[in-house]
Amino acid sequence: MNDIRRTILWVIFGFSMVLLWDQWQLYNGHKATFFPKPEAAAPASTAAPAAVVSANGVPTATASTPASPGQVPSAAPTASATPREKIEVVTDVLKLSFDTEGGSLVRSEFTRHADFVDSKKPFVFLDQSASRVYMAQTGLIGGDFPTHKTPMKFSGERSLKEGQNELAVRFESEGTNGVKLIKTYTLQRGSYAIAVKHEVVNTGTAPVSPQLYLQLVRDGNKPAGESAFYSTFTGPAVYTEAKKYQKVEFSDIEKNKSEIDKSSPNGYVAMVQHYFATAWLLADGVQRENFVRKVDTNLYAVGMITPLADLAPGQSKTVNTQLFSGPQEEKILETLAPGLDLVKDYGWLAMLSKPLYWLLDKLFSFIQNWGWSIVALVLLLKIAFYWLNAKAYSSMAKMKAINPKIMEMRERLKSDPQKMQQEMMKIYREEKVNPMGGCFPIMVQIPVFIALYWVLLSSVEMRNAPWVGWIHDLSAPDPYFILPVVMTLTTMLQTALNPAPPDPMQAKLMWIMPLVFSVMFFFFPSGLVLYWITNNILSIAQQWMINTRMGVPPQFNLPSFK
């Protein structure tokens, strides 16, 4: 009877872990790993402009009309008699393309990060092409004013010269309804943060009250190269001090179910994906209205609108903003704006993940190799949990020591299940063995190791980071499957060292579950597999040592699958 209960408990535990994992994925805005819902993928479109935009591509609202997200022009460009030009600007870490229509940033390449699919090419982040739409746009609303559709004149340098630390790129519009907009992008050497100054000049004869909008427009497709075996969040995010970090699914925008803090004097808006993010930043104390909206078929926007002071004829107003578009390097994000580091999403285990990342980063500063830093971090965690593991393995050793006695008793009383149950409990009491004593210490450690999993999965530092020999990228699967095979073998060895359950079915389940999860790791990043192998090897070594010390020689318990 006890064995049947144990078997049922093992099945429930295994299935619960699968369901818990799926719900954890959904909780963090990801697709379910084991039971994903079908998702209709629509091609990116930049076709029809929004209905509230007039024929010349600007909002129909007047200066006296309160601005709303719906009044921000759509991402679709409109026809113009003025020739458009793509301006290419290059720094030591960025290769950018600006569109003279609106002075928008429409393409970015990260020269120090390789593409997911073709490692010989730089990673393309922002883009405006047939397969990808992802742009950063700004403009004015509240009247017939310059927007991201307005033709602008370019001036400035196109490349960062040797010995030069900053580069300024300027776009200036003609006066529209007596209002001129001048955008100046200032790029710094080694930085993915761009200072963007918006200067609004009233060249007309009447006072105006424009409002500045900053928005990120992106299609709803998943990034290229994303694994089918684990899912990370892709989509808009809004941060305010009041409601903190708020992720928004594209599907929620479609259904008008998005819930964000719409009015705030602080925070940022962002588009987030695995390893990288883009965010518009305004200074604290500047009032803004946050919005998310559907622009077109499979095209979405997140942004903010901030009012400007009334401008009398001849007056000007300058608004300083910042555009971050780059890798989610936690230490850099923390220096740019409060809460910006949250775009590196650890989910509900952030309170554990952050100190683990800090420790991993400290180890890397000494070791200068991310692979060996992972090994060192797991070693430190095993030392920290040594006594908990010792209790678990001691309990397992005791169970293994009395296993022959239990097997003999089961054979002797197999015709009397009730008597067998009583006798088994008597043996446990006499030998002072708790059958569940090996589980609780291990369960306590599970949140820590799940948090470390998210640290390794989320850290862009793993991209293109070599370890040894054939492992040239810890964020990519092992090209020769050597690490997954080693992990599978160590998992099987660890299972074999555990006491064999008396019930044959339960014994088989103990082998099947680890093997199923091992197969998944064939497609996981090498850094995650390395962490798991290290944990397995150290666990085996500790278990072997404790068994030997307790006079229970290590013995391999192999199941029979007949």
C-alpha positions as CSV (number, residue, x, y, z in Angstrom):
1,M,0.0,0.0,0.0
2,N,2.8,2.4,0.9
3,D,4.5,1.7,-2.5
4,I,1.3,2.5,-4.4
5,R,1.0,5.8,-2.5
6,R,4.7,6.6,-3.3
7,T,4.2,5.8,-6.9
8,I,1.1,8.0,-7.1
9,L,3.0,10.8,-5.3
10,W,5.9,10.5,-7.7
11,V,3.5,10.8,-10.7
12,I,1.7,13.7,-9.1
13,F,5.0,15.4,-8.3
14,G,6.4,15.0,-11.8
15,F,3.2,16.2,-13.5
16,S,2.9,19.0,-11.0
17,M,6.4,20.2,-11.9
18,V,5.5,20.2,-15.6
19,L,2.3,22.2,-14.8
20,L,4.1,24.5,-12.4
21,W,6.8,25.2,-15.1
22,D,4.1,26.0,-17.7
23,Q,2.3,28.4,-15.3
24,W,5.6,30.0,-14.3
25,Q,6.3,30.7,-18.0
26,L,2.8,32.2,-18.4
27,Y,3.1,34.2,-15.2
28,N,6.2,35.9,-16.6
29,G,4.6,36.7,-19.9
30,H,6.2,33.8,-21.8
31,K,4.6,31.1,-23.9
32,A,4.0,27.8,-22.2
33,T,6.9,25.3,-22.7
34,F,4.9,22.0,-22.6
35,F,1.4,23.0,-23.5
36,P,1.7,26.1,-25.7
37,K,-1.4,27.6,-27.3
38,P,-1.3,28.0,-31.0
39,E,-0.5,31.6,-32.0
40,A,-1.5,33.0,-35.3
41,A,1.5,34.7,-36.9
42,A,0.6,37.6,-39.1
43,P,3.2,39.3,-41.3
44,A,4.4,42.7,-40.3
45,S,2.5,45.4,-42.1
46,T,3.1,49.1,-42.6
47,A,0.1,49.8,-44.8
48,A,-2.7,52.1,-43.9
49,P,-2.4,55.1,-41.6
50,A,-4.6,55.5,-38.6
51,A,-8.0,57.0,-39.2
52,V,-7.3,60.0,-37.0
53,V,-4.4,61.0,-39.2
54,S,-5.1,63.5,-42.0
55,A,-4.2,63.0,-45.6
56,N,-0.9,64.8,-45.2
57,G,0.2,62.4,-42.4
58,V,-0.3,64.6,-39.4
59,P,-2.9,64.5,-36.6
60,T,-6.3,66.2,-37.1
61,A,-6.4,67.4,-33.5
62,T,-6.3,71.2,-32.9
63,A,-4.1,73.0,-30.4
64,S,-7.0,73.2,-27.9
65,T,-7.8,69.4,-28.2
66,P,-6.3,67.2,-25.4
67,A,-3.8,64.8,-26.9
68,S,-4.4,61.1,-26.7
69,P,-2.4,58.0,-27.9
70,G,-4.8,57.6,-30.8
71,Q,-3.8,61.0,-32.1
72,V,-0.2,59.9,-32.5
73,P,0.4,59.3,-36.2
74,S,0.6,55.7,-37.3
75,A,3.9,54.1,-38.2
76,A,3.0,54.0,-41.9
77,P,4.9,56.5,-44.0
78,T,2.9,58.8,-46.3
79,A,3.9,60.0,-49.8
80,S,5.9,63.1,-49.9
81,A,7.3,65.3,-52.7
82,T,10.5,65.8,-50.7
83,P,13.1,63.0,-51.5
84,R,13.8,60.7,-48.5
85,E,17.2,59.7,-47.5
86,K,18.6,57.1,-45.1
87,I,21.5,58.5,-43.1
88,E,24.0,55.9,-41.9
89,V,25.9,56.8,-38.7
90,V,28.6,54.7,-37.2
91,T,30.3,54.6,-33.8
92,D,32.5,52.0,-32.2
93,V,29.6,49.9,-31.0
94,L,26.7,51.0,-33.2
95,K,25.8,51.2,-36.9
96,L,22.6,53.3,-37.2
97,S,20.2,54.3,-40.0
98,F,18.1,57.4,-39.6
99,D,15.2,58.3,-42.0
100,T,15.0,62.0,-43.0
101,E,11.3,61.6,-42.9
102,G,10.7,62.5,-39.3
103,G,14.4,62.0,-38.3
104,S,13.4,58.5,-37.0
105,L,15.8,55.8,-36.0
106,V,14.8,52.9,-38.3
107,R,17.8,50.5,-38.1
108,S,20.5,49.6,-35.7
109,E,23.3,47.0,-35.8
110,F,25.4,46.0,-32.8
111,T,28.9,45.6,-34.1
112,R,30.1,43.7,-30.9
113,H,27.2,41.2,-30.9
114,A,26.9,38.5,-33.5
115,D,23.6,37.6,-35.2
116,F,21.7,34.6,-33.7
117,V,21.4,32.8,-37.1
118,D,24.6,33.8,-38.8
119,S,27.4,34.5,-36.3
120,K,29.6,36.1,-39.0
121,K,27.1,39.0,-39.3
122,P,26.5,41.7,-36.7
123,F,23.2,41.6,-34.8
124,V,20.5,43.7,-36.3
125,F,18.1,45.1,-33.7
126,L,15.9,47.9,-35.0
127,D,14.9,47.4,-38.6
128,Q,12.5,48.6,-41.3
129,S,12.2,45.8,-43.9
130,A,9.8,43.3,-45.3
131,S,10.5,40.8,-42.5
132,R,10.9,43.2,-39.5
133,V,9.4,46.5,-38.4
134,Y,11.0,48.0,-35.2
135,M,11.6,51.8,-35.0
136,A,12.0,54.7,-32.6
137,Q,10.0,57.7,-33.5
138,T,9.2,61.2,-32.0
139,G,7.1,64.2,-33.0
140,L,4.6,66.8,-31.9
141,I,0.8,66.5,-31.5
142,G,-1.9,68.9,-30.4
143,G,-2.1,70.7,-33.8
144,D,-0.8,70.6,-37.3
145,F,2.8,70.3,-36.2
146,P,5.9,68.3,-37.3
147,T,5.7,64.6,-36.7
148,H,7.7,61.5,-37.5
149,K,6.2,61.8,-41.0
150,T,7.5,65.3,-41.6
151,P,10.5,65.7,-44.0
152,M,13.6,67.0,-42.2
153,K,17.1,68.2,-43.2
154,F,20.1,66.4,-41.9
155,S,23.4,67.9,-40.7
156,G,26.3,66.5,-38.8
157,E,29.0,63.9,-38.9
158,R,28.4,60.3,-40.0
159,S,31.1,58.5,-38.2
160,L,32.9,58.7,-34.9
161,K,36.5,59.6,-35.7
162,E,39.6,58.3,-33.9
163,G,40.1,60.2,-30.6
164,Q,36.6,61.6,-30.8
165,N,34.3,60.7,-27.9
166,E,30.9,61.9,-29.1
167,L,29.0,62.5,-32.3
168,A,26.0,64.8,-32.9
169,V,23.4,64.2,-35.6
170,R,20.8,66.9,-36.3
171,F,17.5,66.8,-38.1
172,E,15.5,70.0,-38.7
173,S,12.0,70.4,-40.1
174,E,10.5,73.4,-42.0
175,G,8.0,75.4,-40.1
176,T,4.6,73.5,-40.0
177,N,1.8,75.8,-38.9
178,G,4.4,78.1,-37.5
179,V,6.2,75.4,-35.5
180,K,9.7,74.0,-36.2
181,L,11.1,70.8,-34.6
182,I,14.8,70.2,-34.3
183,K,16.1,66.8,-33.2
184,T,19.7,66.3,-32.1
185,Y,21.0,62.8,-31.4
186,T,24.2,62.7,-29.4
187,L,26.1,59.4,-29.5
188,Q,28.9,58.6,-27.1
189,R,31.8,56.3,-27.6
190,G,31.2,52.8,-26.2
191,S,27.6,53.6,-25.3
192,Y,24.2,52.3,-26.4
193,A,22.4,55.3,-24.7
194,I,21.7,58.2,-27.1
195,A,20.9,61.7,-25.8
196,V,18.0,63.1,-27.9
197,K,17.3,66.8,-27.6
198,H,14.0,68.1,-29.0
199,E,14.0,71.8,-29.7
200,V,10.5,73.3,-30.5
201,V,10.5,76.8,-32.0
202,N,7.4,78.9,-32.6
203,T,8.1,80.7,-35.9
204,G,4.5,81.8,-36.4
205,T,2.4,84.8,-35.2
206,A,0.1,83.0,-32.7
207,P,0.8,81.1,-29.5
208,V,0.9,77.3,-29.7
209,S,0.6,74.5,-27.1
210,P,2.3,71.4,-28.7
211,Q,2.9,68.1,-27.0
212,L,5.9,65.9,-27.6
213,Y,5.4,62.1,-28.1
214,L,8.1,59.5,-27.9
215,Q,7.2,56.0,-29.2
216,L,8.6,52.6,-30.1
217,V,6.9,50.8,-32.9
218,R,7.3,47.0,-33.4
219,D,5.7,44.1,-35.1
220,G,4.4,41.3,-33.0
221,N,6.6,38.5,-34.4
222,K,9.0,36.6,-32.2
223,P,12.7,37.4,-32.6
224,A,14.7,35.3,-35.1
225,G,16.6,32.4,-33.6
226,E,14.4,32.0,-30.5
227,S,14.4,28.5,-29.1
228,A,11.3,26.3,-29.2
229,F,12.3,24.6,-25.9
230,Y,12.2,27.7,-23.7
231,S,10.3,31.0,-24.1
232,T,11.2,34.5,-23.1
233,F,9.0,37.6,-23.1
234,T,8.8,39.8,-26.2
235,G,6.7,43.0,-26.1
236,P,6.1,46.4,-24.6
237,A,6.8,47.3,-21.0
238,V,6.0,50.4,-18.9
239,Y,7.7,51.4,-15.6
240,T,6.5,53.9,-13.1
241,E,7.5,54.3,-9.4
242,A,3.8,53.8,-8.4
243,K,3.2,50.5,-10.2
244,K,6.7,49.4,-11.0
245,Y,7.4,47.1,-14.0
246,Q,4.4,46.3,-16.1
247,K,4.7,44.0,-19.1
248,V,2.1,44.0,-21.8
249,E,1.4,41.1,-24.2
250,F,0.7,42.0,-27.8
251,S,-2.5,39.8,-27.5
252,D,-3.7,42.1,-24.7
253,I,-3.3,45.1,-26.9
254,E,-5.3,43.4,-29.6
255,K,-8.1,42.7,-27.1
256,N,-7.9,46.2,-25.4
257,K,-7.0,44.5,-22.2
258,S,-3.7,46.1,-21.5
259,E,-3.4,47.7,-18.0
260,I,-0.7,50.2,-17.4
261,D,-0.1,53.3,-15.3
262,K,-1.2,55.8,-17.8
263,S,-0.2,59.0,-16.0
264,S,3.1,59.5,-14.1
265,P,5.8,62.1,-13.4
266,N,8.5,59.4,-13.7
267,G,9.5,56.1,-15.3
268,Y,10.1,54.9,-18.9
269,V,8.5,53.0,-21.8
270,A,10.3,50.1,-23.5
271,M,10.2,47.3,-26.0
272,V,11.8,44.1,-24.6
273,Q,13.0,40.9,-26.0
274,H,15.6,38.2,-25.0
275,Y,18.9,39.9,-24.2
276,F,18.1,43.3,-25.7
277,A,15.7,46.2,-25.1
278,T,14.9,49.7,-26.3
279,A,13.6,52.4,-24.0
280,W,12.6,56.1,-24.1
281,L,13.6,57.9,-20.9
282,L,12.4,61.3,-19.6
283,A,13.8,63.1,-16.6
284,D,12.0,62.5,-13.3
285,G,9.5,65.2,-12.5
286,V,8.4,65.6,-16.1
287,Q,4.7,64.7,-16.4
288,R,3.9,62.2,-19.1
289,E,1.0,60.1,-20.4
290,N,2.0,56.5,-21.1
291,F,0.2,54.5,-23.8
292,V,0.2,51.2,-25.7
293,R,-1.8,50.8,-28.9
294,K,-2.3,48.8,-32.0
295,V,-1.0,50.7,-35.0
296,D,-1.9,48.3,-37.8
297,T,-2.1,44.6,-38.6
298,N,0.6,43.0,-36.4
299,L,2.1,46.3,-35.6
300,Y,2.1,47.8,-32.1
301,A,3.4,50.9,-30.3
302,V,4.4,51.9,-26.7
303,G,5.2,55.5,-25.9
304,M,4.7,58.6,-23.8
305,I,3.3,62.0,-24.4
306,T,4.5,65.1,-22.4
307,P,3.0,68.6,-22.7
308,L,5.2,71.6,-23.5
309,A,4.7,75.0,-22.0
310,D,2.6,77.5,-24.1
311,L,5.0,79.0,-26.7
312,A,4.5,82.6,-27.7
313,P,5.6,83.8,-31.2
314,G,9.4,83.6,-31.3
315,Q,9.8,81.5,-28.2
316,S,11.4,78.0,-28.1
317,K,11.3,75.1,-25.7
318,T,13.9,72.3,-25.3
319,V,13.1,68.8,-24.0
320,N,16.0,66.5,-23.3
321,T,15.3,62.8,-23.6
322,Q,17.3,59.6,-23.8
323,L,17.0,56.6,-26.1
324,F,18.5,53.4,-24.9
325,S,18.7,50.6,-27.5
326,G,21.1,47.9,-26.7
327,P,22.0,44.7,-24.7
328,Q,20.6,44.2,-21.2
329,E,23.8,44.7,-19.3
330,E,22.5,45.0,-15.8
331,K,25.2,47.3,-14.3
332,I,24.8,49.8,-17.2
333,L,21.0,49.8,-17.1
334,E,21.0,50.6,-13.3
335,T,23.0,53.8,-14.0
336,L,20.7,55.1,-16.7
337,A,17.3,55.2,-14.9
338,P,15.6,53.8,-11.8
339,G,14.0,50.4,-12.6
340,L,15.6,50.2,-16.1
341,D,17.5,47.0,-15.0
342,L,14.1,45.3,-14.7
343,V,13.9,44.9,-18.5
344,K,16.3,42.0,-17.7
345,D,13.4,40.0,-16.5
346,Y,14.0,37.4,-13.7
347,G,10.3,37.1,-13.0
348,W,9.1,36.4,-9.4
349,L,12.5,35.1,-8.3
350,A,14.3,38.5,-8.9
351,M,15.1,38.8,-5.2
352,L,17.3,35.7,-5.5
353,S,18.5,36.2,-9.1
354,K,19.9,39.6,-8.5
355,P,22.4,38.6,-5.8
356,L,23.3,35.5,-7.8
357,Y,24.1,37.6,-10.8
358,W,26.1,40.0,-8.7
359,L,28.2,37.1,-7.3
360,L,28.6,35.6,-10.8
361,D,29.8,39.0,-12.1
362,K,32.3,39.3,-9.2
363,L,33.6,35.8,-10.0
364,F,34.1,36.8,-13.6
365,S,36.1,39.9,-12.7
366,F,38.7,37.5,-11.2
367,I,38.4,34.5,-13.5
368,Q,37.8,36.3,-16.8
369,N,35.9,33.3,-18.3
370,W,32.1,33.0,-17.9
371,G,32.2,29.2,-18.2
372,W,34.6,28.8,-15.3
373,S,32.7,31.5,-13.4
374,I,29.5,29.4,-13.7
375,V,31.5,26.4,-12.3
376,A,32.8,28.5,-9.4
377,L,29.4,29.9,-8.6
378,V,27.8,26.4,-8.4
379,L,30.7,25.2,-6.2
380,L,30.1,28.1,-3.8
381,L,26.3,27.3,-3.7
382,K,27.1,23.6,-3.0
383,I,29.4,24.7,-0.1
384,A,26.7,27.0,1.2
385,F,24.1,24.2,1.1
386,Y,26.6,21.5,2.2
387,W,24.9,20.7,5.5
388,L,21.4,20.6,4.0
389,N,22.6,18.2,1.3
390,A,24.5,16.2,3.9
391,K,21.2,15.6,5.8
392,A,19.5,14.6,2.6
393,Y,22.2,12.2,1.5
394,S,22.5,10.7,5.1
395,S,18.8,10.0,5.0
396,M,19.2,8.3,1.6
397,A,22.2,6.3,2.9
398,K,20.1,5.0,5.8
399,M,17.3,4.1,3.4
400,K,19.9,2.2,1.3
401,A,21.3,0.4,4.4
402,I,17.9,-0.9,5.5
403,N,16.7,-1.7,1.9
404,P,17.6,-5.4,2.1
405,K,15.6,-5.8,5.3
406,I,12.6,-4.1,3.7
407,M,12.8,-6.2,0.5
408,E,13.0,-9.4,2.6
409,M,10.0,-8.2,4.6
410,R,8.0,-7.4,1.5
411,E,8.6,-10.8,0.0
412,R,7.7,-12.5,3.3
413,L,4.4,-10.5,3.7
414,K,3.4,-9.9,0.1
415,S,0.1,-11.7,0.7
416,D,-0.8,-9.4,3.7
417,P,-0.5,-5.7,2.6
418,Q,-1.8,-4.4,5.8
419,K,0.7,-6.3,7.9
420,M,3.4,-5.3,5.4
421,Q,2.6,-1.6,6.0
422,Q,2.7,-2.0,9.7
423,E,6.0,-3.9,9.6
424,M,7.6,-1.3,7.3
425,M,6.6,1.6,9.7
426,K,8.1,-0.5,12.5
427,I,11.4,-0.8,10.7
428,Y,11.5,2.9,10.0
429,R,10.9,3.6,13.7
430,E,13.5,1.2,14.9
431,E,16.2,2.3,12.5
432,K,15.2,6.0,13.0
433,V,14.8,6.6,9.3
434,N,12.4,9.2,7.8
435,P,11.4,8.1,4.2
436,M,10.9,11.8,3.3
437,G,14.1,13.0,5.0
438,G,16.0,13.2,1.8
439,C,13.3,15.4,0.0
440,F,12.9,18.4,2.2
441,P,16.5,19.7,2.2
442,I,16.6,19.4,-1.6
443,M,13.2,21.2,-2.0
444,V,14.6,24.1,0.0
445,Q,17.3,24.6,-2.6
446,I,15.0,24.4,-5.6
447,P,14.2,28.2,-5.7
448,V,17.9,29.1,-5.6
449,F,18.7,26.9,-8.5
450,I,15.7,28.0,-10.5
451,A,16.8,31.6,-9.9
452,L,20.3,30.7,-11.1
453,Y,18.7,29.2,-14.2
454,W,17.1,32.5,-15.0
455,V,20.3,34.4,-14.4
456,L,22.1,32.2,-16.9
457,L,19.2,32.3,-19.4
458,S,18.8,36.1,-19.2
459,S,22.4,37.4,-19.1
460,V,23.5,38.8,-22.4
461,E,27.1,38.4,-21.2
462,M,26.7,34.7,-22.1
463,R,26.2,35.6,-25.8
464,N,29.4,34.7,-27.8
465,A,31.2,34.0,-24.6
466,P,33.6,31.0,-25.0
467,W,34.4,28.4,-22.4
468,V,36.8,25.8,-23.5
469,G,37.6,24.0,-26.8
470,W,34.5,23.6,-28.9
471,I,32.2,25.8,-26.8
472,H,32.5,29.2,-28.4
473,D,29.1,30.6,-27.3
474,L,27.6,29.8,-23.8
475,S,24.2,31.1,-25.0
476,A,24.0,28.6,-27.8
477,P,23.4,24.8,-27.7
478,D,26.5,22.5,-27.7
479,P,27.1,22.0,-31.5
480,Y,28.3,18.4,-30.9
481,F,26.0,17.6,-28.0
482,I,28.9,16.6,-25.8
483,L,27.7,18.6,-22.7
484,P,24.1,17.2,-22.9
485,V,25.4,13.7,-23.2
486,V,27.7,14.2,-20.1
487,M,24.7,15.7,-18.3
488,T,22.5,12.8,-19.1
489,L,25.2,10.3,-17.9
490,T,25.7,12.2,-14.6
491,T,21.9,12.4,-14.1
492,M,21.7,8.6,-14.6
493,L,24.6,8.0,-12.3
494,Q,23.0,10.2,-9.6
495,T,19.7,8.3,-10.0
496,A,21.6,5.0,-9.8
497,L,23.2,6.0,-6.5
498,N,19.8,6.7,-4.8
499,P,18.1,3.9,-3.0
500,A,16.0,1.8,-5.3
501,P,12.3,2.0,-4.4
502,P,10.8,-1.4,-3.5
503,D,8.0,-0.9,-6.0
504,P,9.2,-1.7,-9.6
505,M,6.9,0.8,-11.2
506,Q,8.1,3.6,-8.9
507,A,11.7,2.5,-9.7
508,K,11.0,2.9,-13.4
509,L,9.5,6.4,-12.9
510,M,12.6,7.5,-11.0
511,W,14.6,6.8,-14.1
512,I,12.1,8.0,-16.7
513,M,11.6,11.6,-15.3
514,P,15.4,12.5,-15.3
515,L,15.8,11.1,-18.8
516,V,12.9,13.2,-20.1
517,F,14.3,16.4,-18.7
518,S,17.8,15.4,-19.9
519,V,16.6,15.2,-23.5
520,M,15.3,18.8,-23.3
521,F,18.7,20.0,-22.3
522,F,20.1,18.9,-25.7
523,F,18.6,22.1,-27.0
524,F,19.3,24.4,-24.1
525,P,22.2,27.0,-24.0
526,S,25.6,25.5,-23.1
527,G,25.9,27.7,-20.1
528,L,22.8,26.2,-18.5
529,V,23.9,22.6,-19.3
530,L,27.4,23.4,-17.8
531,Y,25.7,24.6,-14.6
532,W,23.6,21.5,-14.3
533,I,26.6,19.1,-15.0
534,T,28.6,20.9,-12.3
535,N,25.8,20.6,-9.9
536,N,25.4,16.9,-10.7
537,I,29.1,16.1,-10.3
538,L,29.4,17.9,-7.0
539,S,26.2,16.2,-5.7
540,I,27.5,12.7,-6.7
541,A,30.8,13.4,-5.0
542,Q,29.1,14.5,-1.8
543,Q,26.7,11.6,-1.9
544,W,29.6,9.1,-2.5
545,M,31.6,10.6,0.4
546,I,28.6,10.5,2.9
547,N,27.7,6.9,1.9
548,T,31.3,5.7,2.4
549,R,31.6,7.5,5.8
550,M,28.3,5.9,7.0
551,G,29.5,2.5,6.0
552,V,27.1,2.1,3.1
553,P,29.3,1.3,0.1
554,P,28.1,3.1,-3.1
555,Q,26.0,0.8,-5.1
556,F,24.4,1.3,-8.5
557,N,20.7,0.4,-8.4
558,L,19.6,-0.2,-12.0
559,P,15.9,-0.8,-12.8
560,S,14.5,-3.7,-14.8
561,F,12.4,-2.5,-17.7
562,K,11.0,-6.0,-18.5
